[in-house]
Amino acid sequence: MVRVIPQFLSSRLRLLGVFLSLVLLAVWLQWLGRCYQVEFDGYPDEAAHLITGLMVHDYLLSGSLLHPMAYAENYYLHYPKVAFGHWPPVFYLIQAVWMLGFTASRASVLVLMAAITAAVGTSMIAVGRKHVDLAGAVGAGVLFVVLPVVQENTGMVMAESLLALFGLLAAAAFGRFLDTESARDAAWFGVWTAMTILVKGNGWALVLVAPLGLLISGKLRLLGTGKFWLGAGVVALVIPWQLYTLHMAQQGWNGKAGLPYTREALPAYAALMLREVGWAVGALALAGAVARCGLARWRREPVEGFWAGMVSLAAAVWLFHSLVPAGIEDRKMILGLPAVLLLAAAGAGWLAGRLRPGKRWALAAIEAVTGLAFVAQVFAVPVKPANHFAATAEAALRAMPSTRDVLFVSGGAAAEGSFIAEVALREARPGHYVLRASKMFADTDWGARAAVLRFATAGEAEAGLESWGVRGLAVETAPVSDLSYHAFVLGLLESNKGSWKPVPLPAACSGEVALYRFSGLARQRPERFQIDLKRMLGRSLTAE
């Protein structure tokens, strides 16, 4: 026992050191990508994730814990990017707890994103070092952190790395179950799968890990055991939430479904996964899958559960996203990338054993060549562009400090969201009401598609702004394609120059964004107005 305790502590301390090193690496890459200097507009969902996390944080501090729905609805009326329900709660609970300890600020939440990504890399090393050489496991973990698609999402408030963390733990647990056939490992697979689903609906891809893993390992007989169904029972606990929020989640689907979508998505996602890791890593991953699973089955040898789990995870992510019509985007493959990278480490070990059996330098040479190929073909530091809505929000709050002054923003989804987020970060929440042109001037779905204008003339629109008490109007100055409501706002400003006067902004904002203040008679927020949310909630919300 005296010897075991120091060894246990030493192992945990080494992992802590690895984790902190990967956090520093992720933060450094964020800094190089200018993430700490620009707005939350890297993707249309980013501001929604941030605002929802802020809402949960503020709710926990509000003292009004008996009325969560009323609080959430009031928060949405102030900052209309709350997406609780469209996405599940776990990501926002993690954000809220982090903010309670480390402040609700831009830097704080970005460090959280770095820590989550570092946790994925550390977990890859922790589970992978038992199955590949230590250098290969460490290389796979570091490679995950520096993949451009991962960097891009680490530099935003996005849930993909958290999905990857829980997904990796779920697949590893199922791999252990295949080896041990224990109820404990089956239950842990269910727990981690449920957690992944409660981060984002993409987590349902992990349900495919179980049948794929049984097929790959040749252990279909486990279907008839209660232990297998114990894990399925844990996963089933999240079904009520999913059914309750399904109508909101479906708002994010792209409309194309069925066989036409799948025919397009299957090759597209395979190409995306290969592009994200590069041909050298991709070839080694394929070799690892064949060597660890394919050859073992062909030789009628036992398939190691860990590798059956990893192959199943990569395949499940690819198949799931090719079947569910939520659009084709590279970030959706992040959930499967830890498995791909660990399989690449296994492929390097297998190839070295074929070329120079017993020679450690052969493995080191293969890993070095693969690293160089990755750097040459794939590695880059994505730089996050600024949209200057931070300066616009600062100017708006300085020019219209009273919370009775209603603010209005018009532009693309990312632009509207970033302005709302910047206002929320700069004031005591909930403060100003911020209205979105995409909601107030048009009836649109989640992705601002199928817009139906609510007003026929600029005069009607101006009357609407007056009825809502809008004093400040922030806009993207360039027309945004396919956004009829934004073109309507630009036209309104052009025809009402006497009423809307420009507010000075820094020179960098010129040609990108503009801020206007109503110059007529005193205009303040009325006692009540409504925001139509019939598409999402089936009813309107009333601000009072």
PyMOL commands that set and color helices and strands:
alter all, ss='L'
color gray80, all
select helices_A, chain A and resi 4-32+44-62+68-78+90-102+106-128+134-146+148-154+160-180+183-197+201-217+220-224+226-236+239-252+259-277+279-298+305-323+330-355+360-377+389-399+413-425+437-440+458-468+484-495+507-509+534-537
alter helices_A, ss='H'
color red, helices_A
select strands_A, chain A and resi 406-410+434-436+442-443+452-453+470-476+500-502+513-518+529-533+539-543
alter strands_A, ss='S'
color yellow, strands_A
deselect
rebuild
show_as cartoon
